[in-house]
């Protein structure tokens, strides 16, 4: 990380034991449907969300499903993992104290980054970090969600300054106001929550151009994914770190990601409203 950790940030939300157990279980390498169903069954709100999504207009078949395993089969493991983690995280935060924070846009970008990173991760060599791509994409900006909850007034000033001086990054405005940015805050939070080291590193090193550690490829992939999502897939991303991603492959992946955004629009609205 290129800055000091925010040691003055002492109000960190705890991750409940059940939520932590679910996160670890569904992030195992290639978990089975029954394994994921057993883990999610511990949290009724997540179970209800998954079954409701499986019965939504986008995924519904001729008959409704009431079985968690059948719902997972209908939606696909990757969608379910993103939905489950997003729901668990949304339950830990209340961003309503910071009215200038756009929660729906936050969750749309987070969920889209998760799917984009997963899709790109299938096309490039990430080694043991391949399984961390979707979670790293989902959590890359978690520090922003944390700060609008624990420092709502300061973050309102940050957003106001960014609107006045958009040529400076949110990270710079954050550092001016707090002495650290949202990436440092997110790094501290995920380390406190004892999440996988690769994911913690991505959050901390996201804006660090000098990072050369063992998770460099994953950090580069998440940067590419987030940049592409923010450009709404309209501009070809800088893939210099991944020359194997040809123009044709990127076009195909971009179309897949845009379709996925449409599928999960309802989920982002639910998350923004307080999961």
BALOBA-1460 file (C-alpha; in Angstrom, 3 decimals):
// residues 275
<rec num="1" residu="x" x="0.000" y="0.000" z="0.000"/>
<rec num="2" residu="x" x="1.209" y="3.480" z="-0.774"/>
<rec num="3" residu="x" x="-0.209" y="5.140" z="2.335"/>
<rec num="4" residu="x" x="-0.457" y="4.531" z="6.046"/>
<rec num="5" residu="x" x="-3.342" y="2.444" z="7.277"/>
<rec num="6" residu="x" x="-6.096" y="4.557" z="8.882"/>
<rec num="7" residu="x" x="-5.237" y="3.713" z="12.488"/>
<rec num="8" residu="x" x="-7.618" y="6.449" z="13.639"/>
<rec num="9" residu="x" x="-10.507" y="4.541" z="12.042"/>
<rec num="10" residu="x" x="-11.646" y="2.529" z="15.040"/>
<rec num="11" residu="x" x="-15.346" y="1.978" z="14.280"/>
<rec num="12" residu="x" x="-15.256" y="-1.171" z="12.179"/>
<rec num="13" residu="x" x="-18.464" y="-3.172" z="11.752"/>
<rec num="14" residu="x" x="-18.099" y="-6.767" z="12.860"/>
<rec num="15" residu="x" x="-18.786" y="-9.566" z="10.401"/>
<rec num="16" residu="x" x="-21.154" y="-12.006" z="12.140"/>
<rec num="17" residu="x" x="-19.863" y="-15.535" z="12.614"/>
<rec num="18" residu="x" x="-22.486" y="-17.092" z="10.332"/>
<rec num="19" residu="x" x="-21.745" y="-14.581" z="7.566"/>
<rec num="20" residu="x" x="-18.009" y="-15.252" z="7.876"/>
<rec num="21" residu="x" x="-18.564" y="-19.008" z="7.692"/>
<rec num="22" residu="x" x="-20.744" y="-18.654" z="4.599"/>
<rec num="23" residu="x" x="-18.163" y="-16.435" z="2.891"/>
<rec num="24" residu="x" x="-15.413" y="-18.967" z="3.468"/>
<rec num="25" residu="x" x="-17.480" y="-22.001" z="2.480"/>
<rec num="26" residu="x" x="-18.808" y="-20.650" z="-0.807"/>
<rec num="27" residu="x" x="-15.384" y="-19.344" z="-1.800"/>
<rec num="28" residu="x" x="-13.757" y="-22.756" z="-1.722"/>
<rec num="29" residu="x" x="-12.341" y="-23.988" z="-5.026"/>
<rec num="30" residu="x" x="-15.212" y="-25.199" z="-7.251"/>
<rec num="31" residu="x" x="-17.823" y="-25.748" z="-4.524"/>
<rec num="32" residu="x" x="-20.675" y="-28.110" z="-5.383"/>
<rec num="33" residu="x" x="-24.293" y="-26.972" z="-5.566"/>
<rec num="34" residu="x" x="-25.166" y="-29.011" z="-2.474"/>
<rec num="35" residu="x" x="-22.195" y="-27.508" z="-0.622"/>
<rec num="36" residu="x" x="-23.288" y="-23.948" z="-1.459"/>
<rec num="37" residu="x" x="-26.936" y="-24.720" z="-0.630"/>
<rec num="38" residu="x" x="-25.948" y="-26.095" z="2.775"/>
<rec num="39" residu="x" x="-23.915" y="-22.964" z="3.516"/>
<rec num="40" residu="x" x="-26.584" y="-20.500" z="2.373"/>
<rec num="41" residu="x" x="-29.278" y="-22.388" z="4.256"/>
<rec num="42" residu="x" x="-27.824" y="-20.962" z="7.470"/>
<rec num="43" residu="x" x="-28.976" y="-17.459" z="6.514"/>
<rec num="44" residu="x" x="-32.736" y="-17.158" z="5.753"/>
<rec num="45" residu="x" x="-32.479" y="-13.722" z="4.130"/>
<rec num="46" residu="x" x="-29.941" y="-14.981" z="1.597"/>
<rec num="47" residu="x" x="-31.976" y="-18.121" z="0.913"/>
<rec num="48" residu="x" x="-35.083" y="-16.015" z="0.277"/>
<rec num="49" residu="x" x="-33.185" y="-13.662" z="-2.036"/>
<rec num="50" residu="x" x="-31.767" y="-16.507" z="-4.134"/>
<rec num="51" residu="x" x="-35.110" y="-18.283" z="-4.507"/>
<rec num="52" residu="x" x="-36.870" y="-15.006" z="-5.346"/>
<rec num="53" residu="x" x="-34.309" y="-14.231" z="-8.052"/>
<rec num="54" residu="x" x="-34.659" y="-17.736" z="-9.507"/>
<rec num="55" residu="x" x="-38.404" y="-17.133" z="-9.820"/>
<rec num="56" residu="x" x="-38.002" y="-13.662" z="-11.367"/>
<rec num="57" residu="x" x="-38.977" y="-12.938" z="-14.957"/>
<rec num="58" residu="x" x="-35.430" y="-13.325" z="-16.260"/>
<rec num="59" residu="x" x="-34.906" y="-16.820" z="-14.868"/>
<rec num="60" residu="x" x="-38.357" y="-18.276" z="-14.234"/>
<rec num="61" residu="x" x="-39.334" y="-21.456" z="-16.039"/>
<rec num="62" residu="x" x="-42.757" y="-23.056" z="-16.436"/>
<rec num="63" residu="x" x="-43.087" y="-23.790" z="-12.740"/>
<rec num="64" residu="x" x="-41.835" y="-21.893" z="-9.681"/>
<rec num="65" residu="x" x="-39.075" y="-23.336" z="-7.539"/>
<rec num="66" residu="x" x="-39.054" y="-23.481" z="-3.753"/>
<rec num="67" residu="x" x="-35.857" y="-25.507" z="-3.433"/>
<rec num="68" residu="x" x="-32.570" y="-23.720" z="-2.760"/>
<rec num="69" residu="x" x="-30.572" y="-26.314" z="-4.713"/>
<rec num="70" residu="x" x="-32.884" y="-25.999" z="-7.717"/>
<rec num="71" residu="x" x="-32.686" y="-22.203" z="-7.497"/>
<rec num="72" residu="x" x="-28.875" y="-22.378" z="-7.524"/>
<rec num="73" residu="x" x="-28.978" y="-24.697" z="-10.540"/>
<rec num="74" residu="x" x="-31.295" y="-22.307" z="-12.373"/>
<rec num="75" residu="x" x="-29.211" y="-19.210" z="-11.624"/>
<rec num="76" residu="x" x="-25.734" y="-20.698" z="-11.839"/>
<rec num="77" residu="x" x="-23.119" y="-20.919" z="-9.095"/>
<rec num="78" residu="x" x="-21.319" y="-17.711" z="-9.971"/>
<rec num="79" residu="x" x="-24.462" y="-15.563" z="-9.878"/>
<rec num="80" residu="x" x="-25.491" y="-17.117" z="-6.580"/>
<rec num="81" residu="x" x="-22.102" y="-16.522" z="-4.977"/>
<rec num="82" residu="x" x="-22.172" y="-12.852" z="-5.969"/>
<rec num="83" residu="x" x="-25.770" y="-12.474" z="-4.772"/>
<rec num="84" residu="x" x="-25.029" y="-14.170" z="-1.462"/>
<rec num="85" residu="x" x="-21.901" y="-12.179" z="-0.660"/>
<rec num="86" residu="x" x="-23.551" y="-8.904" z="-1.727"/>
<rec num="87" residu="x" x="-26.563" y="-9.573" z="0.474"/>
<rec num="88" residu="x" x="-24.432" y="-10.512" z="3.481"/>
<rec num="89" residu="x" x="-22.331" y="-7.372" z="3.095"/>
<rec num="90" residu="x" x="-25.276" y="-5.042" z="2.546"/>
<rec num="91" residu="x" x="-26.709" y="-6.214" z="5.866"/>
<rec num="92" residu="x" x="-23.620" y="-4.923" z="7.691"/>
<rec num="93" residu="x" x="-23.841" y="-1.317" z="6.467"/>
<rec num="94" residu="x" x="-26.329" y="1.541" z="6.660"/>
<rec num="95" residu="x" x="-25.252" y="4.297" z="4.251"/>
<rec num="96" residu="x" x="-28.420" y="6.385" z="4.712"/>
<rec num="97" residu="x" x="-26.591" y="8.876" z="6.974"/>
<rec num="98" residu="x" x="-24.741" y="10.108" z="3.887"/>
<rec num="99" residu="x" x="-27.474" y="11.232" z="1.442"/>
<rec num="100" residu="x" x="-24.959" y="12.214" z="-1.243"/>
<rec num="101" residu="x" x="-23.783" y="8.609" z="-1.527"/>
<rec num="102" residu="x" x="-25.406" y="6.817" z="-4.483"/>
<rec num="103" residu="x" x="-25.900" y="3.326" z="-3.081"/>
<rec num="104" residu="x" x="-27.534" y="1.875" z="-6.186"/>
<rec num="105" residu="x" x="-24.653" y="2.993" z="-8.386"/>
<rec num="106" residu="x" x="-22.185" y="1.594" z="-5.846"/>
<rec num="107" residu="x" x="-23.784" y="-1.854" z="-5.899"/>
<rec num="108" residu="x" x="-24.236" y="-1.820" z="-9.678"/>
<rec num="109" residu="x" x="-20.520" y="-1.187" z="-10.140"/>
<rec num="110" residu="x" x="-19.522" y="-3.713" z="-7.481"/>
<rec num="111" residu="x" x="-21.667" y="-6.525" z="-8.870"/>
<rec num="112" residu="x" x="-20.661" y="-5.709" z="-12.454"/>
<rec num="113" residu="x" x="-16.980" y="-5.671" z="-11.494"/>
<rec num="114" residu="x" x="-17.385" y="-9.089" z="-9.887"/>
<rec num="115" residu="x" x="-18.886" y="-10.631" z="-13.019"/>
<rec num="116" residu="x" x="-16.475" y="-8.866" z="-15.345"/>
<rec num="117" residu="x" x="-13.474" y="-10.029" z="-13.322"/>
<rec num="118" residu="x" x="-14.809" y="-13.578" z="-13.304"/>
<rec num="119" residu="x" x="-15.419" y="-13.522" z="-17.044"/>
<rec num="120" residu="x" x="-11.994" y="-12.073" z="-17.824"/>
<rec num="121" residu="x" x="-10.382" y="-14.415" z="-15.329"/>
<rec num="122" residu="x" x="-11.423" y="-17.398" z="-17.441"/>
<rec num="123" residu="x" x="-9.409" y="-16.035" z="-20.348"/>
<rec num="124" residu="x" x="-6.087" y="-15.267" z="-18.631"/>
<rec num="125" residu="x" x="-3.615" y="-17.098" z="-16.422"/>
<rec num="126" residu="x" x="-4.069" y="-16.122" z="-12.775"/>
<rec num="127" residu="x" x="-2.725" y="-19.241" z="-11.118"/>
<rec num="128" residu="x" x="-4.030" y="-19.818" z="-7.572"/>
<rec num="129" residu="x" x="-5.680" y="-16.374" z="-7.550"/>
<rec num="130" residu="x" x="-8.260" y="-17.382" z="-10.182"/>
<rec num="131" residu="x" x="-10.877" y="-18.273" z="-7.566"/>
<rec num="132" residu="x" x="-10.485" y="-14.858" z="-5.903"/>
<rec num="133" residu="x" x="-11.387" y="-12.824" z="-9.005"/>
<rec num="134" residu="x" x="-15.116" y="-12.432" z="-8.391"/>
<rec num="135" residu="x" x="-14.754" y="-11.630" z="-4.671"/>
<rec num="136" residu="x" x="-11.927" y="-9.160" z="-5.321"/>
<rec num="137" residu="x" x="-14.053" y="-7.455" z="-7.975"/>
<rec num="138" residu="x" x="-17.048" y="-7.268" z="-5.667"/>
<rec num="139" residu="x" x="-15.066" y="-5.855" z="-2.746"/>
<rec num="140" residu="x" x="-12.597" y="-3.608" z="-4.580"/>
<rec num="141" residu="x" x="-14.388" y="-0.469" z="-3.327"/>
<rec num="142" residu="x" x="-15.739" y="-1.755" z="0.004"/>
<rec num="143" residu="x" x="-13.895" y="1.016" z="1.848"/>
<rec num="144" residu="x" x="-16.228" y="3.578" z="0.291"/>
<rec num="145" residu="x" x="-19.234" y="1.787" z="1.750"/>
<rec num="146" residu="x" x="-17.484" y="1.631" z="5.115"/>
<rec num="147" residu="x" x="-16.598" y="5.325" z="5.195"/>
<rec num="148" residu="x" x="-20.052" y="6.637" z="4.283"/>
<rec num="149" residu="x" x="-21.334" y="4.674" z="7.279"/>
<rec num="150" residu="x" x="-18.706" y="5.608" z="9.885"/>
<rec num="151" residu="x" x="-17.696" y="9.062" z="8.549"/>
<rec num="152" residu="x" x="-20.872" y="10.304" z="6.824"/>
<rec num="153" residu="x" x="-20.274" y="14.043" z="7.307"/>
<rec num="154" residu="x" x="-16.670" y="13.858" z="6.150"/>
<rec num="155" residu="x" x="-17.666" y="11.812" z="3.120"/>
<rec num="156" residu="x" x="-20.395" y="14.310" z="2.234"/>
<rec num="157" residu="x" x="-17.648" y="16.932" z="2.074"/>
<rec num="158" residu="x" x="-15.529" y="14.566" z="-0.031"/>
<rec num="159" residu="x" x="-18.327" y="14.070" z="-2.575"/>
<rec num="160" residu="x" x="-19.016" y="17.811" z="-2.649"/>
<rec num="161" residu="x" x="-15.337" y="18.575" z="-3.285"/>
<rec num="162" residu="x" x="-15.224" y="15.950" z="-6.031"/>
<rec num="163" residu="x" x="-18.206" y="17.544" z="-7.776"/>
<rec num="164" residu="x" x="-16.454" y="20.936" z="-7.676"/>
<rec num="165" residu="x" x="-13.049" y="19.589" z="-8.697"/>
<rec num="166" residu="x" x="-13.695" y="16.408" z="-10.716"/>
<rec num="167" residu="x" x="-10.201" y="16.490" z="-12.197"/>
<rec num="168" residu="x" x="-8.950" y="15.191" z="-8.839"/>
<rec num="169" residu="x" x="-9.812" y="11.616" z="-7.912"/>
<rec num="170" residu="x" x="-12.104" y="10.607" z="-5.075"/>
<rec num="171" residu="x" x="-9.070" y="9.012" z="-3.496"/>
<rec num="172" residu="x" x="-7.270" y="12.379" z="-3.434"/>
<rec num="173" residu="x" x="-10.281" y="14.203" z="-2.000"/>
<rec num="174" residu="x" x="-10.676" y="11.464" z="0.601"/>
<rec num="175" residu="x" x="-7.052" y="11.787" z="1.621"/>
<rec num="176" residu="x" x="-7.395" y="15.575" z="1.919"/>
<rec num="177" residu="x" x="-10.361" y="15.218" z="4.259"/>
<rec num="178" residu="x" x="-9.410" y="12.166" z="6.312"/>
<rec num="179" residu="x" x="-5.694" y="11.628" z="5.871"/>
<rec num="180" residu="x" x="-6.305" y="8.275" z="4.159"/>
<rec num="181" residu="x" x="-8.517" y="7.034" z="1.346"/>
<rec num="182" residu="x" x="-11.248" y="4.445" z="0.953"/>
<rec num="183" residu="x" x="-8.822" y="1.825" z="-0.338"/>
<rec num="184" residu="x" x="-6.798" y="2.007" z="2.882"/>
<rec num="185" residu="x" x="-10.024" y="1.827" z="4.900"/>
<rec num="186" residu="x" x="-11.241" y="-1.191" z="2.928"/>
<rec num="187" residu="x" x="-7.887" y="-2.928" z="3.324"/>
<rec num="188" residu="x" x="-8.100" y="-2.481" z="7.097"/>
<rec num="189" residu="x" x="-11.686" y="-3.763" z="7.202"/>
<rec num="190" residu="x" x="-11.066" y="-6.906" z="5.149"/>
<rec num="191" residu="x" x="-7.958" y="-7.719" z="7.162"/>
<rec num="192" residu="x" x="-10.021" y="-7.345" z="10.331"/>
<rec num="193" residu="x" x="-12.620" y="-9.676" z="8.816"/>
<rec num="194" residu="x" x="-9.879" y="-12.209" z="8.002"/>
<rec num="195" residu="x" x="-10.838" y="-12.562" z="4.359"/>
<rec num="196" residu="x" x="-8.478" y="-14.282" z="1.890"/>
<rec num="197" residu="x" x="-5.110" y="-12.552" z="1.529"/>
<rec num="198" residu="x" x="-5.420" y="-12.148" z="-2.246"/>
<rec num="199" residu="x" x="-8.658" y="-10.181" z="-1.856"/>
<rec num="200" residu="x" x="-7.281" y="-8.048" z="0.981"/>
<rec num="201" residu="x" x="-4.229" y="-7.235" z="-1.135"/>
<rec num="202" residu="x" x="-6.289" y="-6.178" z="-4.166"/>
<rec num="203" residu="x" x="-8.234" y="-3.666" z="-2.091"/>
<rec num="204" residu="x" x="-5.102" y="-2.209" z="-0.528"/>
<rec num="205" residu="x" x="-3.020" y="-2.116" z="-3.713"/>
<rec num="206" residu="x" x="-5.755" y="-1.061" z="-6.123"/>
<rec num="207" residu="x" x="-4.318" y="2.452" z="-6.615"/>
<rec num="208" residu="x" x="-0.698" y="1.553" z="-5.910"/>
<rec num="209" residu="x" x="1.259" y="1.662" z="-9.211"/>
<rec num="210" residu="x" x="4.360" y="0.288" z="-7.472"/>
<rec num="211" residu="x" x="2.784" y="-2.946" z="-6.223"/>
<rec num="212" residu="x" x="4.892" y="-5.908" z="-7.380"/>
<rec num="213" residu="x" x="3.763" y="-8.599" z="-4.941"/>
<rec num="214" residu="x" x="2.523" y="-12.161" z="-5.520"/>
<rec num="215" residu="x" x="-1.007" y="-11.010" z="-6.409"/>
<rec num="216" residu="x" x="0.066" y="-8.527" z="-9.099"/>
<rec num="217" residu="x" x="-1.857" y="-10.249" z="-11.915"/>
<rec num="218" residu="x" x="-5.065" y="-10.253" z="-9.893"/>
<rec num="219" residu="x" x="-4.637" y="-6.573" z="-8.996"/>
<rec num="220" residu="x" x="-4.152" y="-5.756" z="-12.689"/>
<rec num="221" residu="x" x="-7.212" y="-7.793" z="-13.659"/>
<rec num="222" residu="x" x="-9.439" y="-6.007" z="-11.147"/>
<rec num="223" residu="x" x="-8.182" y="-2.613" z="-12.304"/>
<rec num="224" residu="x" x="-8.995" y="-3.551" z="-15.901"/>
<rec num="225" residu="x" x="-12.439" y="-4.857" z="-14.900"/>
<rec num="226" residu="x" x="-13.371" y="-1.771" z="-12.887"/>
<rec num="227" residu="x" x="-12.180" y="0.616" z="-15.601"/>
<rec num="228" residu="x" x="-14.240" y="-1.258" z="-18.178"/>
<rec num="229" residu="x" x="-17.349" y="-1.265" z="-15.999"/>
<rec num="230" residu="x" x="-17.019" y="2.475" z="-15.342"/>
<rec num="231" residu="x" x="-16.794" y="3.044" z="-19.113"/>
<rec num="232" residu="x" x="-19.991" y="0.967" z="-19.512"/>
<rec num="233" residu="x" x="-18.089" y="-1.360" z="-21.869"/>
<rec num="234" residu="x" x="-18.179" y="1.308" z="-24.584"/>
<rec num="235" residu="x" x="-14.410" y="1.785" z="-24.751"/>
<rec num="236" residu="x" x="-11.860" y="-0.964" z="-25.178"/>
<rec num="237" residu="x" x="-9.908" y="-1.223" z="-21.906"/>
<rec num="238" residu="x" x="-6.130" y="-1.016" z="-21.672"/>
<rec num="239" residu="x" x="-5.204" y="-4.693" z="-21.808"/>
<rec num="240" residu="x" x="-1.438" y="-4.191" z="-22.054"/>
<rec num="241" residu="x" x="-0.996" y="-6.390" z="-18.974"/>
<rec num="242" residu="x" x="-3.016" y="-9.124" z="-20.720"/>
<rec num="243" residu="x" x="-2.049" y="-9.149" z="-24.421"/>
<rec num="244" residu="x" x="-3.764" y="-12.522" z="-24.817"/>
<rec num="245" residu="x" x="-7.104" y="-10.659" z="-24.647"/>
<rec num="246" residu="x" x="-7.646" y="-9.923" z="-28.333"/>
<rec num="247" residu="x" x="-10.111" y="-7.337" z="-29.600"/>
<rec num="248" residu="x" x="-12.507" y="-10.105" z="-30.649"/>
<rec num="249" residu="x" x="-12.376" y="-11.768" z="-27.234"/>
<rec num="250" residu="x" x="-12.903" y="-8.461" z="-25.453"/>
<rec num="251" residu="x" x="-15.921" y="-7.661" z="-27.637"/>
<rec num="252" residu="x" x="-17.455" y="-11.042" z="-26.833"/>
<rec num="253" residu="x" x="-16.783" y="-10.682" z="-23.112"/>
<rec num="254" residu="x" x="-18.163" y="-7.130" z="-23.092"/>
<rec num="255" residu="x" x="-21.451" y="-8.307" z="-24.614"/>
<rec num="256" residu="x" x="-21.718" y="-11.064" z="-22.001"/>
<rec num="257" residu="x" x="-21.135" y="-8.568" z="-19.191"/>
<rec num="258" residu="x" x="-23.744" y="-6.139" z="-20.521"/>
<rec num="259" residu="x" x="-26.344" y="-8.924" z="-20.634"/>
<rec num="260" residu="x" x="-25.464" y="-9.850" z="-17.065"/>
<rec num="261" residu="x" x="-25.996" y="-6.264" z="-15.924"/>
<rec num="262" residu="x" x="-29.568" y="-6.419" z="-17.200"/>
<rec num="263" residu="x" x="-30.179" y="-9.678" z="-15.349"/>
<rec num="264" residu="x" x="-28.997" y="-8.276" z="-12.023"/>
<rec num="265" residu="x" x="-30.535" y="-4.811" z="-12.123"/>
<rec num="266" residu="x" x="-33.220" y="-5.897" z="-9.663"/>
<rec num="267" residu="x" x="-30.561" y="-7.185" z="-7.272"/>
<rec num="268" residu="x" x="-28.687" y="-3.873" z="-7.240"/>
<rec num="269" residu="x" x="-31.905" y="-2.018" z="-6.415"/>
<rec num="270" residu="x" x="-32.616" y="-4.378" z="-3.539"/>
<rec num="271" residu="x" x="-29.094" y="-4.041" z="-2.177"/>
<rec num="272" residu="x" x="-29.263" y="-0.251" z="-2.366"/>
<rec num="273" residu="x" x="-32.539" y="-0.261" z="-0.464"/>
<rec num="274" residu="x" x="-31.044" y="-2.171" z="2.450"/>
<rec num="275" residu="x" x="-30.748" y="-5.900" z="2.001"/>
